[in-house]
C-alpha cells in the first residue's frame, strides 16, 4: 500500500510505514518534490535505462532500417550504397527471400553476374515465384551487354537466365539477340 502511495506522489513518513500526501486545490494529490528519495530516483533512472536499451537495440529494428535505407539509396541511384545496406541487413540476421532478391537485383544492376546468380539461387530456394524475376533481370542484362558490345557478358547473362528457367524459349525473350549468338 505504501509503495502505491509513493508512486502516486506521496512521501514516506520515517519510521511509520505510512505516506503523506500534499493536498492542494480541488483535493488533487501532488507530489512533494522536496522529499523524493534516492531509491525512487535510482529506480526511475534504472527503468529509463532499461527501456532505452530494450527499445533501441533490437536487431529487427536495425535490419528493417537497413533495408529501408537500401531501398532509399537504390531509388536515388546510389547502387553501391544500396548494396552495402542490403548486405548489412543480411549480416544482422535477415534471411528472407526478398532480402536475397534485393541483393541479387542490385548485383545485376552492377553487372556482377556471378554474385547475382548466387543470391538469386538463395532467393529462389525460399520462394520459387522469384524465378521469373531472376529470368527477367538476366534477360535485361543480356540485352544491355549486347548493346554495349560485351559478347562475353551477354553470353554469361543468357546462360544464367537459362539456368533459372531451363527450356525457356529465349528467342521470344531476347528477340534478335539470340540470333546473334554464334553456335559453336
C-alpha positions as CSV (number, residue, x, y, z in Angstrom):
1,X,0.0,0.0,0.0
2,X,2.8,2.4,0.9
3,X,4.5,1.7,-2.4
4,X,1.4,2.6,-4.4
5,X,1.1,5.9,-2.5
6,X,4.8,6.6,-3.2
7,X,4.2,6.0,-6.9
8,X,1.2,8.3,-6.9
9,X,3.0,11.2,-5.4
10,X,3.2,10.6,-1.7
11,X,6.3,10.7,0.6
12,X,7.1,8.1,3.2
13,X,6.9,9.3,6.8
14,X,10.1,7.9,8.5
15,X,9.7,5.0,11.0
16,X,5.9,4.7,10.4
17,X,5.5,2.9,7.1
18,X,2.8,5.4,6.2
19,X,2.8,8.0,3.4
20,X,2.0,11.7,3.5
21,X,0.2,13.3,0.6
22,X,0.4,17.0,-0.2
23,X,-3.2,18.1,-1.0
24,X,-3.7,21.3,-2.9
25,X,-6.7,23.0,-4.5
26,X,-9.6,20.8,-5.6
27,X,-8.3,17.9,-3.4
28,X,-5.8,16.8,-6.1
29,X,-2.8,14.9,-4.9
30,X,0.5,16.5,-5.9
31,X,4.0,15.1,-5.1
32,X,6.1,16.9,-2.6
33,X,9.3,17.0,-4.7
34,X,11.5,18.2,-1.8
35,X,11.3,14.7,-0.2
36,X,11.9,12.5,-3.2
37,X,14.1,9.6,-2.0
38,X,17.3,8.4,-3.5
39,X,15.7,4.9,-4.1
40,X,12.9,6.4,-6.1
41,X,15.3,8.4,-8.3
42,X,17.5,5.4,-8.7
43,X,14.6,3.1,-9.7
44,X,13.4,5.7,-12.2
45,X,16.8,6.0,-13.7
46,X,17.2,2.2,-14.0
47,X,13.8,1.9,-15.6
48,X,14.6,4.6,-18.1
49,X,18.0,2.9,-18.9
50,X,16.3,-0.4,-19.4
51,X,13.6,1.0,-21.7
52,X,16.2,2.8,-23.7
53,X,18.3,-0.4,-24.1
54,X,15.4,-2.7,-24.9
55,X,13.6,-0.3,-27.2
56,X,16.6,0.8,-29.2
57,X,18.7,-2.2,-29.7
58,X,16.6,-4.9,-31.3
59,X,18.1,-6.4,-34.4
60,X,14.8,-6.4,-36.2
61,X,14.7,-2.6,-36.0
62,X,18.2,-2.4,-37.3
63,X,17.5,-4.9,-40.0
64,X,14.4,-3.2,-41.1
65,X,16.1,0.2,-41.2
66,X,19.0,-1.2,-43.2
67,X,16.6,-2.5,-45.8
68,X,14.7,0.8,-45.8
69,X,18.0,2.8,-46.2
70,X,19.0,0.4,-49.0
71,X,15.7,1.0,-50.8
72,X,16.1,4.8,-50.5
73,X,19.7,4.6,-51.8
74,X,18.6,2.4,-54.7
75,X,15.8,4.9,-55.6
76,X,18.3,7.7,-55.6
77,X,20.6,5.8,-57.9
78,X,23.3,5.1,-55.3
79,X,23.6,1.5,-56.1
80,X,26.8,0.7,-54.2
81,X,25.3,2.2,-51.0
82,X,22.1,0.2,-51.5
83,X,24.1,-3.0,-51.8
84,X,26.0,-2.2,-48.6
85,X,22.8,-1.6,-46.7
86,X,21.2,-4.8,-48.0
87,X,24.3,-6.9,-47.1
88,X,24.2,-5.2,-43.7
89,X,20.7,-6.5,-43.2
90,X,21.9,-10.0,-44.1
91,X,24.7,-9.7,-41.5
92,X,22.1,-8.6,-39.0
93,X,20.1,-11.8,-39.5
94,X,17.7,-11.2,-42.4
95,X,17.4,-14.4,-44.3
96,X,14.1,-14.0,-46.2
97,X,13.8,-14.4,-49.9
98,X,13.1,-10.8,-50.6
99,X,16.3,-9.6,-49.0
100,X,18.3,-12.1,-51.1
101,X,16.4,-10.9,-54.2
102,X,17.2,-7.3,-53.4
103,X,20.9,-8.1,-53.1
104,X,20.8,-10.2,-56.4
105,X,18.9,-7.5,-58.3
106,X,21.5,-4.9,-57.1
107,X,24.3,-7.1,-58.3
108,X,22.5,-7.4,-61.7
109,X,22.3,-3.6,-61.9
110,X,26.1,-3.5,-61.2
111,X,26.6,-6.2,-63.9
112,X,28.1,-8.6,-61.5
113,X,26.6,-11.8,-62.8
114,X,28.3,-14.4,-60.7
115,X,27.3,-12.7,-57.4
116,X,23.7,-12.1,-58.7
117,X,23.4,-15.7,-59.6
118,X,24.3,-16.9,-56.1
119,X,21.9,-14.6,-54.4
120,X,19.1,-15.4,-56.8
121,X,19.7,-19.1,-56.1
122,X,19.2,-18.4,-52.3
123,X,16.1,-16.4,-53.0
124,X,14.5,-18.9,-55.4
125,X,15.3,-21.7,-52.9
126,X,13.0,-20.0,-50.4
127,X,10.4,-18.6,-52.9
128,X,10.1,-20.2,-56.3
129,X,8.0,-17.4,-57.6
130,X,11.2,-15.3,-57.8
131,X,12.4,-17.4,-60.8
132,X,10.6,-15.1,-63.2
133,X,12.3,-12.0,-61.5
134,X,15.7,-13.7,-61.9
135,X,14.9,-14.6,-65.5
136,X,13.8,-11.1,-66.3
137,X,16.8,-9.5,-64.7
138,X,19.3,-11.7,-66.6
139,X,17.5,-11.2,-69.9
140,X,17.5,-7.5,-69.4
141,X,21.2,-7.6,-68.6
142,X,21.9,-9.7,-71.7
143,X,20.3,-7.0,-73.8
144,X,22.3,-4.3,-72.1
145,X,25.5,-6.2,-72.6
146,X,24.7,-6.8,-76.3
147,X,24.1,-3.1,-76.8
148,X,27.4,-2.3,-75.1
149,X,29.2,-4.8,-77.3
150,X,30.2,-7.2,-74.5
151,X,29.6,-10.6,-76.1
152,X,31.0,-12.5,-73.1
153,X,28.8,-10.6,-70.6
154,X,25.8,-11.2,-72.8
155,X,26.5,-14.9,-73.1
156,X,27.0,-15.2,-69.4
157,X,23.7,-13.5,-68.7
158,X,21.9,-15.7,-71.2
159,X,23.5,-18.8,-69.7
160,X,22.4,-17.7,-66.2
161,X,18.8,-17.0,-67.4
162,X,18.5,-20.5,-68.9
163,X,19.8,-21.9,-65.6
164,X,16.9,-20.4,-63.7
165,X,14.3,-21.4,-66.3
166,X,15.6,-24.5,-68.2
167,X,13.9,-24.9,-71.6
168,X,12.7,-21.4,-71.8
169,X,12.4,-20.0,-75.4
170,X,14.8,-17.1,-75.3
171,X,14.0,-16.2,-78.9
172,X,10.8,-14.7,-77.6
173,X,12.5,-13.1,-74.6
174,X,15.6,-11.8,-76.4
175,X,14.3,-11.2,-79.9
176,X,17.1,-10.7,-82.4
177,X,19.7,-11.0,-79.6
178,X,19.6,-14.8,-79.7
179,X,20.1,-14.8,-83.5
180,X,23.4,-13.0,-83.0
181,X,24.8,-15.6,-80.6
182,X,27.1,-17.8,-82.7
183,X,26.7,-21.6,-82.4
184,X,29.9,-23.5,-81.6
